[in-house]
Amino acid sequence: MNTDKLNFTFPSKAKMASFILMAIGLVCIIAMFMMDHNEDPEYHNNRAWSNIFAGSFFFMAIALAAAFFLGLQYAAEAAWATSIKRVIEAVTMYLPWGLSFMMLIFILAQMHITHIYHWMSEGIADPTSHHYDKIIAGKIGYFGTFWWIRTVLYVVGWVWFTMKLRKNSLAADKLDIDVNNSYHWKNVKLGAWFMVVFAVTSSTSAWDWVMSIDTHWFSTLFGWYIFSGMWISALVTITMLIVWLKKLGYLEFVTESTVHDMGKWMFAISFLWTYLYFSQFMLIWYSNIPEEVIYFQTRWESYKALMWTVLFVNFAFPMVMLMSRDSKRNFFFLVFVGGIILMGHYLDVIMIVMPGTVGHHWTGLSWMEFGTFFFFLGLFIYVVLNALTKAPLLVKNHPYLQESLHHSI
Amino acid sequence: MATKQIIHGVFGDEVPMMEACTKLRAAGIRIKDVFTPFPVHGLDSTIGLPRTRIAICAFIYGITGTSLATLMMWYMMVHDWPNDIGGKPNWTYYMNIPAFIPITFESTVFCAGHGMALTYFLRCWLVPGAKAKNPDPRTTDDKFLVYLELNDEQAKKAEAILRENGVEEVNHKGTLHIEPAY
């Protein structure tokens, strides 16, 4: 094994690229806030703020789902992913950044600087106010202070689990031999508990943070829909990172079978997303209850092209392209398909957020969406690659290391 | 008339067995089959088995399932007797397509799954009352068996390679008479 390729150094080109992306994004964001106005007095830069929300949420979700995926490998005691563990860990390191952006948006929303949450409006539960909304007033016990308690618990809980998993993993590297695999077992326990915590919080956080944008509407399936979207995005990100690192000459020890397995995950979770997206749509379409149908009516009227694009890119495209074994073993192909799926899921987030905030003011995708995406992408690349330099690319003390290095399917 | 010897090389572990197989193949000896108590990763390519074509079968069965379900629902729900369910009359297939998707999906999975299983059983002739084709019952317990059918010259070479690579027993199981095809 080539030992001088075990430690990743941040290529200056990649650093440059991430800064350029951030710079372009920042310029776009500033321009977006200056230009995003219309005659509606209730419209307060909603599209700009929704874009910021989408960018913050999408990349936070990638890091979160990567943490989930890492915990899953520990809880399932899976051997195959041991050789790519450091890559997954590096992706999870964006989580504190992503959550900081989310908290910033929440605080600004509470200060009434942004208006993406309808239920945060002043006097929403006060019958004398002109903002009064009877339906939201009935739900206000779930929002308000209780919402903030939950939000803080998610943020603290997720960051604690992620950091602890990483800390144990790094601590195991410091030992010459970890006789009883003590750090591994600590992480197995931690991973299992994280599965339990995440099972509940992934759904409730999706309701609290994303579904509450359309405050009048609700869907119990929504949490899994959001979760499947973030999972596939994280899998694509990890796969692309592995292929890129292999191309630079790192990760020689990651076998073709491991990458093939990541391709299978991408294929499978694309179907999970489609399954949940369609289940939610079909039940609402069939039962035809006005208070539920309104959600898809807005999308059907003002976002039809986006809706079809998202369905096509995230379902039909990966189904056809990733079905054969050869395509999953062709690295260029995997990255090409992955890149398009990743964009598809960003558009999915746009489609989830925009109708509740921008509504019929939507004029179609523009540089605003792409610019904001570039800013967060640049930041994400910088943080993840920086985290990758902090530890060797191969874990040292792990009971399944040899099995993973000889992974063959 | 050609005569071939049947040789069983019995191993106690999969690692020397794999090494022996690699060396046999390198020496140009064809391995007829290998019997193992559990699936051994990478064995297929080591003994030079061609890639399985079951995936192609699965695709064809799946497409069949999709078509059958579509035809069935179109005939029952649209063509023969249009049903009005939940205020959604079935005048055309495409207008109510979301309602037909779950059945289409299930039928596809059903046909692909059952078709694959049946194909596998038939291809391996695992039918009720079939006789076990296992050459040595110990391969269902803890032994790994390399099964060879070779002419005298190759058999000598193969036996030497097996002995060099930690074989536990080499069993000669008689000869096989092969009639020339012409």
Interface residues (C-beta under 8 A of the other chain):
Chain A: F278 F281 M282 W285 Y286 S287 N288 M323 S324 R325 S408 I409
Chain B: H41 G42 A55 F59 G86 G87 K88 P98 A99 I101 P102
